[in-house]
Amino acid sequence: MNHDRQDVNHPDHKAPDKRETPAEKKERKDHASDNQDQALEETFPASDPVSPFVPAKAPE
């Protein structure tokens, strides 16, 4: 499958053979949520840690 389930205008998109049960819907949503959580965890740290600023000594 080269598209997501919300891409209703995709030529490969077909009507489901049967309605999704509440348990199947919960499982699908939990799986999507887990995937999103994992992807978010993989983005950390989003940048290099902030280095502490040490000001230079004032000129005499």
C-alpha positions as CSV (number, residue, x, y, z in Angstrom):
1,M,0.0,0.0,0.0
2,N,1.5,3.3,-1.0
3,H,-1.0,5.6,0.7
4,D,-2.6,6.1,4.1
5,R,-6.2,5.2,5.0
6,Q,-7.3,8.8,4.8
7,D,-6.2,9.2,1.1
8,V,-9.7,8.5,-0.2
9,N,-9.0,9.8,-3.7
10,H,-6.2,7.4,-4.3
11,P,-7.0,4.9,-7.1
12,D,-6.1,1.9,-5.0
13,H,-8.5,3.0,-2.3
14,K,-11.5,0.6,-2.0
15,A,-14.4,0.5,0.3
16,P,-13.8,-1.9,3.2
17,D,-15.3,-5.4,2.9
18,K,-16.9,-5.1,6.3
19,R,-17.3,-2.5,9.0
20,E,-14.6,-2.1,11.6
21,T,-15.6,-3.4,15.0
22,P,-15.0,-1.1,18.0
23,A,-12.2,-3.5,19.2
24,E,-10.5,-3.3,15.7
25,K,-10.8,0.5,15.7
26,K,-9.2,0.7,19.2
27,E,-6.4,-1.6,18.1
28,R,-5.8,0.4,15.0
29,K,-5.7,3.7,16.9
30,D,-3.5,2.3,19.6
31,H,-1.1,1.0,17.0
32,A,-1.0,4.4,15.2
33,S,-0.5,6.2,18.6
34,D,2.4,3.8,19.5
35,N,4.0,4.5,16.1
36,Q,3.7,8.2,16.6
37,D,5.2,8.0,20.1
38,Q,8.1,5.9,18.8
39,A,8.7,8.4,16.0
40,L,8.6,11.3,18.5
41,E,11.1,9.5,20.8
42,E,13.5,9.0,17.9
43,T,13.6,12.7,17.2
44,F,15.1,13.5,20.6
45,P,17.4,15.3,21.2
46,A,16.0,17.6,18.5
47,S,19.2,19.6,18.5
48,D,22.6,19.6,20.2
49,P,22.4,20.4,23.9
50,V,22.8,24.0,24.8
51,S,26.3,24.8,25.8
52,P,26.8,26.9,28.9
53,F,27.7,30.5,28.2
54,V,30.9,31.6,29.9
55,P,31.4,35.4,29.4
56,A,34.8,36.6,28.6
57,K,36.6,38.6,31.2
58,A,36.1,42.4,31.0
59,P,39.1,44.2,29.5
60,E,41.1,46.2,32.0
